[in-house]
Amino acid sequence: MNDTVLKINDLHAEYRTDEGTSSVINGINLSLEKGETLGLVGETGAGKTTTALSVMRLMPKKTGFITGGTIEFEEEGNLLEKSEAEMRAIRGHRISMIFQDPMTSLNPVIRVGDQIKESFKIHFPDLSGDEMDKKVDDMLEMVGIPASRKNEYPHQFSGGMKQRVVIAMALSCEPELLIADEPTTALDVTIQAQVLHMMRELKRNLGTSMILITHDLGIVSQNCEKVAVMYAGTILESGTAEEIFGQTQHHPYTTGLFGSIPDMNKPTDRLSPIDGLMPDPLNLPEGCVFNPRCPHCMDICRTEAPKNKILDGSHMICCHLFDDRNPNKEEAENE
């Protein structure tokens, strides 16, 4: 039996505006097995949310275009070949998404219970009104909100409670795949921990696979089995959590991300940020997209895009430093 829930192969996407064409996803490959959590990490503008919107087929209709590749979902096959009616039957039922900002994900003039109930009306229309109400009560209780509050409006909830409501909406139909787009960004540290613990418990109880989009490598290390590091629409490094966090060989960008994390065991005056800024997607650099900011940049990096290199197991790095043709390869791997 094939346990692969999602397989993205050579996906390309772009935004077309009056200013030009932005290449936001440039040939990424990802796979996710049943019950796994994949952490998608990178700076703002890396293409993480666009990847999620591509899976959901929710790219802006006038400006967002998927120009190549496939997105295979279980027995459904390639989602890019589905009609809009077929995607509506999948969205919210088999694939759900927790959007980035809970403050704007909820309709301010509709009671939270009715917003959760909408999923049941669309995907389980044969349920009676009482059965739907019971499911709404169960979902709210499952995320730690008293069912008695289902008739309240979003403005009557705190930020953490709004996020719990959004999670309840996303999980209401027990999807096989949950995409969580920075679900803890607007929350304080205590509420972050509570929400992440709740999501782990719900994933375990429901057997849901999850893509967790975040900037926080600490969250990834505690919640994900797989990790993919994304930059300028490209996967620069990927592997299991053990390979990413336990090995010493990394893409220079990943090394930079680790260097930006404070070490509680070492006294330091300043963090070590990555020099420079994310490139303009309207004008991506030639060769390796990270070359303008890379401390190990070589001449080949400015002219030729690197190929994916499997180092060990499933650990992949896309970097000329690890190319077999590089005379400094052994030195780089020993850094």
Buried (B, 14 or more C-beta within 10 A) or exposed (E): EEEBBBBBBEBBBBBBEEEEBBBBBBBBBBBBBBBBBBBBBBBEBBBBBBBBBBBBBBBEEEEBBBEBBBBBBBEBEEBBEBEEEEBBBBBBBBBBBBBBBBBEBBEEEEBBBEBBBBBBEBBBEEBEEEEBBEBBBEBBEBBBBEBEBBEBBBEEBEBBBBBBBBBBBBBBBBBBBBBBBBBBBBBEEEBBBBBBEBBBEBBEEBEBBBBBBBBBBEBBBBBBBBBBBBBBBBBBBBBBBEBBBEBEBBBBBBBBBBEBEEEEEEEEEEEEEBEEEBBEBEEBBEBBBBBBBBEBBBEBBBEBBBEBBEBEEEBBBBBBBBBEEBEEBEEBBEE
